[in-house]
Amino acid sequence: MYEKDEILAEAELLSQRIKSLDTVKDYQAIEQQIHHNKNIETRMKDLKEPKNNLLTYRTMANMKHYANLKVRLKTLSKTSMLYLS
């Protein structure tokens, strides 16, 4: 059986390995750029709310709301892409 300290040490080592991956570094750099650009940050927030609602409604199996939100999310996504290009 492993001791608590051994498990925590191994988890910290694993966390450091994940943080050092190039993919993770790329995503962190992109996230930083998003937060420095208020227009993109605002658009990301606009997309996040209906996306979260979409997942909630899907889970609740409320297909009518799910379909409406899916259309809204698609529209917001297209609008954001046009705005950002």
All heavy atoms as an XYZ file, in Angstrom:
706
protein
N       0.839     -1.181      0.000
C       0.000      0.000      0.000
C       0.882      1.241      0.000
O       1.916      1.278      0.637
C      -0.881     -0.051      1.248
C      -2.131      0.705      1.141
S      -3.243     -0.181      0.048
C      -4.544      0.937     -0.003
N       0.449      2.240     -0.699
C       1.201      3.488     -0.779
C       0.795      4.427      0.347
O      -0.355      4.451      0.782
C       0.938      4.183     -2.118
C       1.492      3.437     -3.302
C       0.671      2.643     -4.085
C       2.834      3.522     -3.626
C       1.180      1.948     -5.178
C       3.357      2.834     -4.711
C       2.524      2.050     -5.483
O       3.032      1.378     -6.560
N       1.757      5.199      0.782
C       1.494      6.213      1.793
C       0.939      7.467      1.117
O       1.182      7.712     -0.068
C       2.791      6.567      2.546
C       3.372      5.419      3.343
C       2.505      5.023      4.528
O       1.942      5.926      5.181
O       2.365      3.823      4.761
N       0.222      8.256      1.891
C      -0.378      9.482      1.371
C       0.684     10.402      0.763
O       0.485     10.952     -0.322
C      -1.112     10.202      2.504
C      -1.738     11.511      2.102
C      -2.419     12.187      3.280
C      -2.927     13.548      2.899
N      -3.541     14.242      4.037
N       1.802     10.560      1.424
C       2.869     11.438      0.932
C       3.449     10.946     -0.388
O       3.789     11.738     -1.258
C       3.983     11.572      1.982
C       3.539     12.342      3.216
O       2.550     13.111      3.102
O       4.161     12.183      4.276
N       3.553      9.628     -0.536
C       4.055      9.058     -1.785
C       3.098      9.343     -2.944
O       3.528      9.692     -4.047
C       4.250      7.543     -1.651
C       5.353      7.138     -0.702
C       5.393      5.629     -0.486
O       4.325      5.011     -0.349
O       6.516      5.092     -0.464
N       1.818      9.207     -2.670
C       0.804      9.462     -3.698
C       0.826     10.931     -4.098
O       0.805     11.261     -5.285
C      -0.595      9.044     -3.200
C      -0.639      7.523     -3.011
C      -1.679      9.503     -4.174
C      -1.874      7.017     -2.303
N       0.887     11.829     -3.108
C       0.926     13.267     -3.394
C       2.188     13.659     -4.164
O       2.132     14.477     -5.086
C       0.819     14.076     -2.097
C      -0.544     14.009     -1.396
C      -0.485     14.737     -0.057
C      -1.619     14.593     -2.279
N       3.306     13.059     -3.814
C       4.558     13.349     -4.519
C       4.478     12.882     -5.969
O       4.917     13.594     -6.893
C       5.736     12.683     -3.798
N       3.916     11.709     -6.182
C       3.774     11.176     -7.538
C       2.795     12.024     -8.348
O       3.025     12.291     -9.535
C       3.298      9.722     -7.486
C       3.401      8.993     -8.796
C       4.822      8.838     -9.323
O       5.765      8.735     -8.521
O       4.985      8.828    -10.568
N       1.720     12.484     -7.720
C       0.750     13.350     -8.391
C       1.397     14.675     -8.785
O       1.160     15.191     -9.879
C      -0.454     13.597     -7.491
N       2.223     15.222     -7.921
C       2.918     16.479     -8.226
C       3.895     16.274     -9.387
O       3.982     17.117    -10.286
C       3.673     16.980     -6.987
C       4.415     18.282     -7.191
C       3.508     19.446     -7.562
O       2.349     19.482     -7.137
O       3.974     20.327     -8.319
N       4.599     15.168     -9.404
C       5.518     14.863    -10.494
C       4.755     14.731    -11.813
O       5.173     15.285    -12.841
C       6.283     13.566    -10.197
C       7.286     13.089    -11.235
C       8.402     14.119    -11.421
C       7.885     11.755    -10.829
N       3.637     14.039    -11.780
C       2.808     13.879    -12.967
C       2.281     15.235    -13.439
O       2.283     15.533    -14.644
C       1.644     12.926    -12.670
C       0.719     12.586    -13.824
C       1.475     11.950    -14.984
C      -0.392     11.666    -13.349
N       1.877     16.074    -12.515
C       1.392     17.414    -12.844
C       2.485     18.233    -13.539
O       2.224     18.926    -14.530
C       0.939     18.124    -11.568
O       0.606     19.452    -11.822
N       3.695     18.155    -13.046
C       4.810     18.883    -13.659
C       5.109     18.360    -15.066
O       5.413     19.140    -15.972
C       6.066     18.789    -12.776
C       5.943     19.515    -11.456
C       5.605     20.978    -11.621
O       6.131     21.671    -12.473
N       4.683     21.455    -10.789
N       5.009     17.060    -15.253
C       5.225     16.482    -16.580
C       4.173     16.972    -17.577
O       4.488     17.289    -18.724
C       5.197     14.959    -16.522
C       6.419     14.355    -15.877
C       6.320     12.853    -15.881
N       7.449     12.250    -15.197
C       7.484     10.996    -14.808
N       6.462     10.196    -15.030
N       8.534     10.524    -14.191
N       2.922     17.021    -17.130
C       1.835     17.481    -18.001
C       2.042     18.946    -18.361
O       1.887     19.346    -19.515
C       0.465     17.252    -17.329
C       0.169     15.751    -17.249
C      -0.643     17.992    -18.069
C      -1.028     15.390    -16.394
N       2.403     19.771    -17.372
C       2.622     21.203    -17.612
C       3.751     21.451    -18.605
O       3.773     22.469    -19.289
C       2.938     21.924    -16.302
C       1.758     22.090    -15.398
C       2.159     22.777    -14.109
C       1.014     22.825    -13.129
N       1.421     23.398    -11.833
N       4.693     20.533    -18.683
C       5.845     20.731    -19.566
C       5.591     20.255    -21.000
O       6.436     20.472    -21.877
C       7.079     20.022    -19.004
O       6.910     18.620    -19.066
N       4.447     19.655    -21.275
C       4.127     19.203    -22.629
C       3.945     20.404    -23.558
O       3.364     21.418    -23.176
C       2.847     18.366    -22.634
C       2.909     17.017    -21.926
C       1.517     16.393    -21.870
C       3.875     16.090    -22.629
N       4.423     20.282    -24.787
C       4.301     21.376    -25.760
C       2.852     21.749    -26.028
O       2.523     22.930    -26.170
C       4.990     20.998    -27.077
C       6.508     20.979    -26.952
O       7.039     21.634    -26.029
O       7.154     20.319    -27.785
N       1.981     20.764    -26.105
C       0.565     21.031    -26.365
C      -0.034     21.892    -25.260
O      -0.761     22.847    -25.536
C      -0.224     19.710    -26.468
O       0.374     18.885    -27.462
C      -1.669     19.951    -26.803
N       0.288     21.574    -24.024
C      -0.223     22.346    -22.890
C       0.329     23.769    -22.945
O      -0.405     24.740    -22.737
C       0.131     21.661    -21.552
C      -0.233     22.546    -20.366
C      -0.570     20.313    -21.442
N       1.598     23.904    -23.262
C       2.202     25.236    -23.371
C       1.540     26.050    -24.482
O       1.308     27.253    -24.316
C       3.706     25.116    -23.624
C       4.471     24.628    -22.420
C       5.951     24.513    -22.736
C       6.726     23.973    -21.547
N       8.141     23.806    -21.850
N       1.231     25.400    -25.597
C       0.547     26.091    -26.700
C      -0.815     26.599    -26.261
O      -1.190     27.738    -26.538
C       0.392     25.163    -27.910
C       1.712     24.868    -28.603
O       2.690     25.598    -28.357
O       1.747     23.893    -29.382
N      -1.578     25.749    -25.585
C      -2.906     26.153    -25.121
C      -2.816     27.290    -24.102
O      -3.632     28.205    -24.111
C      -3.678     24.977    -24.524
C      -4.347     24.120    -25.563
C      -3.873     22.847    -25.873
C      -5.464     24.590    -26.249
C      -4.490     22.060    -26.833
C      -6.090     23.808    -27.218
C      -5.589     22.554    -27.496
O      -6.204     21.781    -28.448
N      -1.816     27.249    -23.242
C      -1.648     28.320    -22.258
C      -1.317     29.637    -22.954
O      -1.824     30.693    -22.559
C      -0.546     27.957    -21.255
C      -0.969     26.879    -20.281
C       0.166     26.382    -19.416
O       1.337     26.484    -19.764
N      -0.177     25.817    -18.265
N      -0.492     29.593    -23.981
C      -0.151     30.802    -24.727
C      -1.383     31.363    -25.433
O      -1.623     32.586    -25.431
C       0.959     30.506    -25.741
N      -2.186     30.492    -26.018
C      -3.416     30.922    -26.692
C      -4.375     31.545    -25.683
O      -4.969     32.595    -25.939
C      -4.077     29.736    -27.428
C      -3.212     29.312    -28.623
C      -5.494     30.083    -27.866
C      -3.608     27.991    -29.235
N      -4.504     30.905    -24.542
C      -5.396     31.422    -23.499
C      -4.950     32.807    -23.038
O      -5.769     33.700    -22.843
C      -5.417     30.450    -22.320
C      -6.460     30.779    -21.282
C      -6.545     29.719    -20.197
O      -6.449     28.528    -20.521
O      -6.719     30.103    -19.037
N      -3.657     32.999    -22.907
C      -3.136     34.311    -22.517
C      -3.450     35.362    -23.576
O      -3.840     36.489    -23.255
C      -1.620     34.240    -22.303
C      -1.240     34.519    -20.897
C       0.269     34.497    -20.714
O       1.036     34.164    -21.629
N       0.703     34.852    -19.537
N      -3.305     35.014    -24.836
C      -3.616     35.945    -25.918
C      -5.093     36.306    -25.908
O      -5.452     37.464    -26.139
C      -3.237     35.335    -27.266
C      -1.752     35.239    -27.492
C      -1.408     34.512    -28.780
O      -2.294     34.083    -29.512
N      -0.120     34.346    -29.040
N      -5.942     35.346    -25.631
C      -7.389     35.596    -25.568
C      -7.695     36.600    -24.463
O      -8.463     37.536    -24.653
C      -8.175     34.290    -25.365
C      -8.133     33.450    -26.642
C      -9.616     34.569    -24.932
C      -8.677     32.045    -26.488
N      -7.086     36.420    -23.308
C      -7.364     37.307    -22.184
C      -6.811     38.711    -22.403
O      -7.304     39.672    -21.808
C      -6.836     36.709    -20.885
C      -7.614     35.510    -20.441
N      -8.953     35.565    -20.135
C      -7.253     34.222    -20.280
C      -9.379     34.365    -19.792
N      -8.368     33.530    -19.872
N      -5.816     38.845    -23.255
C      -5.266     40.172    -23.559
C      -6.084     40.896    -24.621
O      -5.962     42.099    -24.784
C      -3.804     40.078    -24.007
C      -2.866     39.745    -22.887
N      -2.882     40.381    -21.676
C      -1.891     38.814    -22.792
C      -1.952     39.877    -20.888
N      -1.344     38.916    -21.542
N      -6.897     40.174    -25.342
C      -7.725     40.782    -26.377
C      -9.179     40.763    -25.890
O      -9.826     39.733    -25.878
C      -7.587     39.995    -27.685
C      -8.307     40.649    -28.829
O      -9.370     41.233    -28.650
N      -7.752     40.527    -30.015
N      -9.685     41.914    -25.494
C     -11.028     42.003    -24.901
C     -12.122     41.571    -25.876
O     -13.115     40.976    -25.464
C     -11.303     43.432    -24.403
C     -10.479     43.805    -23.208
C     -10.820     42.920    -22.022
C      -9.964     43.268    -20.840
N     -10.103     42.313    -19.753
N     -11.961     41.856    -27.175
C     -12.972     41.441    -28.154
C     -13.097     39.929    -28.199
O     -14.203     39.378    -28.187
C     -12.638     41.962    -29.548
C     -12.795     43.462    -29.644
O     -13.571     44.051    -28.917
N     -12.046     44.079    -30.537
N     -11.976     39.247    -28.256
C     -11.998     37.779    -28.302
C     -12.517     37.228    -26.981
O     -13.333     36.300    -26.962
C     -10.594     37.210    -28.617
C     -10.170     37.621    -30.027
C     -10.587     35.694    -28.466
C      -8.761     37.213    -30.385
N     -12.086     37.810    -25.878
C     -12.536     37.334    -24.566
C     -14.055     37.458    -24.434
O     -14.734     36.541    -23.966
C     -11.844     38.122    -23.453
C     -12.139     37.588    -22.074
C     -11.328     38.278    -20.983
O     -10.844     39.397    -21.208
O     -11.207     37.687    -19.913
N     -14.601     38.576    -24.905
C     -16.042     38.782    -24.859
C     -16.762     37.750    -25.721
O     -17.772     37.164    -25.313
C     -16.409     40.206    -25.337
O     -15.755     41.134    -24.483
C     -17.896     40.444    -25.302
N     -16.252     37.507    -26.917
C     -16.872     36.515    -27.810
C     -16.800     35.118    -27.211
O     -17.743     34.331    -27.322
C     -16.192     36.515    -29.188
C     -16.377     37.794    -29.948
C     -17.813     37.943    -30.343
N     -17.990     39.226    -31.020
C     -19.142     39.681    -31.407
N     -20.234     38.990    -31.214
N     -19.228     40.848    -31.983
N     -15.691     34.795    -26.560
C     -15.547     33.477    -25.927
C     -16.574     33.310    -24.810
O     -17.165     32.247    -24.654
C     -14.132     33.295    -25.381
C     -13.057     33.221    -26.447
S     -13.187     31.779    -27.505
C     -12.606     30.531    -26.394
N     -16.792     34.375    -24.028
C     -17.802     34.317    -22.967
C     -19.192     34.150    -23.562
O     -20.024     33.417    -23.027
C     -17.737     35.576    -22.104
C     -16.558     35.593    -21.164
C     -16.511     36.864    -20.341
C     -15.271     36.885    -19.463
N     -15.151     38.156    -18.722
N     -19.451     34.857    -24.682
C     -20.748     34.732    -25.356
C     -20.996     33.304    -25.826
O     -22.127     32.823    -25.812
C     -20.837     35.671    -26.565
C     -20.938     37.132    -26.170
O     -21.214     37.423    -24.985
O     -20.724     37.988    -27.049
N     -19.954     32.630    -26.261
C     -20.086     31.250    -26.726
C     -20.179     30.261    -25.565
O     -20.821     29.220    -25.677
C     -18.894     30.871    -27.604
C     -18.829     31.527    -28.972
C     -17.493     31.235    -29.628
C     -19.964     31.031    -29.842
N     -19.539     30.589    -24.455
C     -19.460     29.652    -23.336
C     -20.823     29.414    -22.678
O     -21.167     28.283    -22.368
C     -18.468     30.185    -22.296
C     -18.144     29.198    -21.212
C     -17.055     29.742    -20.321
C     -16.616     28.701    -19.326
N     -15.524     29.177    -18.501
N     -21.611     30.474    -22.492
C     -22.894     30.317    -21.802
C     -23.850     29.376    -22.541
O     -24.341     28.408    -21.950
C     -23.559     31.668    -21.572
C     -24.865     31.551    -20.807
C     -25.582     32.880    -20.668
O     -24.974     33.933    -20.919
O     -26.765     32.840    -20.309
N     -24.125     29.616    -23.829
C     -25.036     28.674    -24.506
C     -24.450     27.269    -24.618
O     -25.180     26.282    -24.610
C     -25.277     29.296    -25.878
C     -24.295     30.377    -26.036
C     -23.797     30.737    -24.678
N     -23.129     27.181    -24.689
C     -22.502     25.860    -24.757
C     -22.747     25.099    -23.453
O     -23.107     23.924    -23.482
C     -21.004     26.012    -25.013
C     -20.272     24.711    -25.178
C     -18.818     24.961    -25.467
C     -18.027     23.686    -25.548
N     -16.602     23.935    -25.709
N     -22.579     25.774    -22.326
C     -22.844     25.131    -21.035
C     -24.311     24.755    -20.908
O     -24.641     23.676    -20.414
C     -22.425     26.047    -19.883
C     -20.924     26.141    -19.747
O     -20.195     25.289    -20.241
N     -20.456     27.173    -19.082
N     -25.196     25.661    -21.335
C     -26.625     25.363    -21.303
C     -26.951     24.180    -22.203
O     -27.790     23.340    -21.870
C     -27.448     26.577    -21.728
C     -27.422     27.672    -20.695
O     -27.124     27.434    -19.534
N     -27.723     28.875    -21.111
N     -26.289     24.121    -23.341
C     -26.499     23.023    -24.279
C     -26.195     21.683    -23.620
O     -26.961     20.734    -23.721
C     -25.613     23.237    -25.514
C     -25.735     22.248    -26.655
C     -27.107     22.368    -27.296
C     -24.662     22.525    -27.694
N     -25.092     21.629    -22.906
C     -24.727     20.389    -22.213
C     -25.737     20.048    -21.118
O     -26.098     18.892    -20.936
C     -23.321     20.516    -21.628
C     -22.194     20.623    -22.648
C     -20.870     20.894    -21.951
C     -22.109     19.372    -23.490
N     -26.202     21.068    -20.410
C     -27.188     20.842    -19.354
C     -28.484     20.297    -19.929
O     -29.039     19.316    -19.433
C     -27.466     22.151    -18.590
O     -26.246     22.615    -18.019
C     -28.495     21.948    -17.495
N     -28.976     20.932    -20.986
C     -30.232     20.486    -21.586
C     -30.101     19.095    -22.200
O     -31.037     18.304    -22.159
C     -30.730     21.480    -22.633
C     -31.300     22.735    -22.030
C     -30.899     23.977    -22.493
C     -32.229     22.686    -21.002
C     -31.419     25.138    -21.938
C     -32.753     23.836    -20.450
C     -32.355     25.065    -20.921
O     -32.860     26.201    -20.385
N     -28.944     18.803    -22.757
C     -28.737     17.468    -23.326
C     -28.823     16.435    -22.210
O     -29.461     15.396    -22.361
C     -27.393     17.374    -24.023
C     -27.167     15.994    -24.636
C     -25.771     15.799    -25.124
N     -25.526     16.518    -26.349
C     -24.316     16.651    -26.883
N     -23.272     16.151    -26.280
N     -24.145     17.291    -27.998
N     -28.188     16.739    -21.091
C     -28.203     15.839    -19.953
C     -29.621     15.637    -19.447
O     -30.026     14.539    -19.088
C     -27.322     16.397    -18.815
O     -25.998     16.564    -19.324
C     -27.286     15.466    -17.634
N     -30.395     16.708    -19.438
C     -31.767     16.633    -18.954
C     -32.693     16.015    -19.998
O     -33.877     15.820    -19.752
C     -32.268     18.036    -18.597
C     -31.544     18.635    -17.420
S     -31.864     20.393    -17.128
C     -33.587     20.550    -17.413
N     -32.177     15.743    -21.166
C     -32.941     15.147    -22.263
C     -34.115     16.028    -22.676
O     -35.169     15.544    -23.076
C     -33.392     13.736    -21.914
N     -33.923     17.329    -22.599
C     -34.958     18.259    -23.022
C     -34.637     18.637    -24.466
O     -33.963     19.630    -24.740
C     -34.972     19.478    -22.106
C     -36.148     20.374    -22.349
O     -36.724     20.362    -23.432
N     -36.510     21.152    -21.348
N     -35.112     17.870    -25.402
C     -34.698     17.984    -26.792
C     -35.117     19.304    -27.451
O     -34.410     19.825    -28.298
C     -35.235     16.797    -27.597
C     -34.655     15.465    -27.140
S     -32.847     15.457    -27.001
C     -32.381     15.506    -28.708
N     -36.249     19.867    -27.048
C     -36.690     21.124    -27.645
C     -35.703     22.243    -27.303
O     -35.244     22.981    -28.185
C     -38.088     21.489    -27.154
C     -38.625     22.766    -27.740
C     -40.003     23.082    -27.210
C     -40.498     24.414    -27.755
N     -41.767     24.809    -27.169
N     -35.368     22.371    -26.026
C     -34.411     23.398    -25.616
C     -33.027     23.120    -26.200
O     -32.309     24.023    -26.590
C     -34.336     23.481    -24.091
C     -35.562     24.049    -23.465
N     -35.940     25.357    -23.631
C     -36.506     23.483    -22.680
C     -37.065     25.579    -22.977
N     -37.434     24.446    -22.395
N     -32.683     21.860    -26.250
C     -31.401     21.450    -26.820
C     -31.293     21.906    -28.278
O     -30.295     22.502    -28.679
C     -31.260     19.928    -26.712
C     -30.056     19.366    -27.413
C     -28.791     19.523    -26.878
C     -30.187     18.657    -28.613
C     -27.679     19.003    -27.519
C     -29.089     18.133    -29.254
C     -27.833     18.305    -28.702
O     -26.741     17.799    -29.338
N     -32.321     21.680    -29.056
C     -32.307     22.064    -30.471
C     -32.217     23.582    -30.627
O     -31.456     24.081    -31.458
C     -33.554     21.534    -31.172
N     -32.984     24.326    -29.820
C     -32.939     25.790    -29.892
C     -31.562     26.338    -29.532
O     -31.042     27.242    -30.189
C     -33.996     26.407    -28.967
C     -35.401     26.185    -29.476
O     -35.613     25.918    -30.648
N     -36.367     26.287    -28.579
N     -30.979     25.802    -28.480
C     -29.658     26.265    -28.070
C     -28.586     25.882    -29.081
O     -27.631     26.618    -29.304
C     -29.293     25.702    -26.696
C     -29.879     26.487    -25.535
C     -29.673     25.731    -24.236
C     -29.247     27.857    -25.435
N     -28.752     24.741    -29.700
C     -27.794     24.299    -30.712
C     -27.783     25.284    -31.881
O     -26.713     25.676    -32.363
C     -28.149     22.893    -31.194
C     -27.078     22.218    -31.973
C     -27.443     20.763    -32.214
C     -26.344     20.066    -32.969
N     -26.646     18.672    -33.214
N     -28.957     25.741    -32.298
C     -29.059     26.737    -33.372
C     -28.434     28.052    -32.924
O     -27.672     28.670    -33.664
C     -30.540     26.941    -33.784
C     -30.699     28.143    -34.686
C     -31.068     25.689    -34.453
N     -28.737     28.468    -31.683
C     -28.180     29.723    -31.159
C     -26.656     29.667    -31.083
O     -25.963     30.610    -31.464
C     -28.758     30.006    -29.780
C     -28.280     31.306    -29.191
C     -28.991     31.612    -27.891
N     -28.347     32.732    -27.256
C     -28.187     32.863    -25.959
N     -28.663     31.956    -25.141
N     -27.569     33.909    -25.461
N     -26.131     28.553    -30.611
C     -24.684     28.389    -30.511
C     -24.036     28.428    -31.891
O     -23.005     29.064    -32.091
C     -24.350     27.067    -29.804
C     -22.880     26.779    -29.577
C     -22.243     27.843    -28.706
C     -22.704     25.421    -28.940
N     -24.656     27.788    -32.857
C     -24.129     27.778    -34.223
C     -24.112     29.201    -34.791
O     -23.131     29.625    -35.406
C     -24.982     26.861    -35.096
C     -24.361     26.496    -36.409
C     -25.203     25.431    -37.100
C     -24.471     24.863    -38.289
N     -25.209     23.773    -38.913
N     -25.189     29.951    -34.549
C     -25.277     31.333    -35.025
C     -24.217     32.202    -34.367
O     -23.522     32.969    -35.041
C     -26.682     31.910    -34.734
O     -27.644     31.079    -35.354
C     -26.806     33.326    -35.243
N     -24.077     32.078    -33.041
C     -23.066     32.855    -32.324
C     -21.659     32.503    -32.805
O     -20.807     33.368    -32.959
C     -23.159     32.601    -30.820
C     -24.205     33.388    -30.074
C     -24.326     32.874    -28.643
C     -23.884     34.862    -30.065
N     -21.443     31.236    -33.045
C     -20.136     30.786    -33.507
C     -19.799     31.386    -34.868
O     -18.704     31.889    -35.087
C     -20.112     29.262    -33.567
O     -18.842     28.808    -33.949
N     -20.762     31.357    -35.791
C     -20.545     31.927    -37.126
C     -20.301     33.423    -37.016
O     -19.406     33.961    -37.662
C     -21.734     31.642    -38.033
C     -21.817     30.236    -38.526
C     -23.028     30.051    -39.436
C     -23.128     28.605    -39.888
N     -24.322     28.386    -40.716
N     -21.101     34.102    -36.199
C     -20.961     35.544    -36.011
C     -19.589     35.878    -35.460
O     -18.929     36.810    -35.908
C     -22.052     36.076    -35.048
O     -23.321     35.728    -35.563
C     -21.949     37.573    -34.892
N     -19.151     35.097    -34.487
C     -17.843     35.343    -33.881
C     -16.717     35.128    -34.877
O     -15.767     35.899    -34.924
C     -17.635     34.425    -32.668
O     -18.546     34.742    -31.662
N     -16.827     34.081    -35.682
C     -15.790     33.797    -36.662
C     -15.729     34.917    -37.709
O     -14.653     35.325    -38.124
C     -16.009     32.451    -37.339
C     -15.759     31.280    -36.440
S     -14.102     31.361    -35.757
C     -14.379     30.765    -34.144
N     -16.870     35.419    -38.136
C     -16.887     36.518    -39.094
C     -16.303     37.773    -38.474
O     -15.570     38.507    -39.116
C     -18.331     36.787    -39.569
C     -18.949     35.734    -40.465
C     -20.424     36.072    -40.710
C     -18.208     35.625    -41.790
N     -16.609     38.015    -37.225
C     -16.131     39.208    -36.523
C     -14.621     39.157    -36.337
O     -13.941     40.165    -36.471
C     -16.835     39.312    -35.169
C     -16.391     40.501    -34.365
C     -16.868     41.770    -34.660
C     -15.480     40.366    -33.320
C     -16.467     42.872    -33.944
C     -15.067     41.448    -32.599
C     -15.568     42.716    -32.895
O     -15.154     43.791    -32.161
N     -14.100     37.956    -36.069
C     -12.673     37.813    -35.780
C     -11.817     37.755    -37.050
O     -10.634     37.954    -37.002
C     -12.426     36.569    -34.935
C     -13.054     36.609    -33.544
C     -12.875     35.267    -32.854
C     -12.451     37.710    -32.698
N     -12.431     37.466    -38.210
C     -11.625     37.337    -39.416
C     -11.325     38.674    -40.023
O     -11.775     39.686    -39.749
C     -12.258     36.479    -40.470
O     -13.530     36.112    -40.303
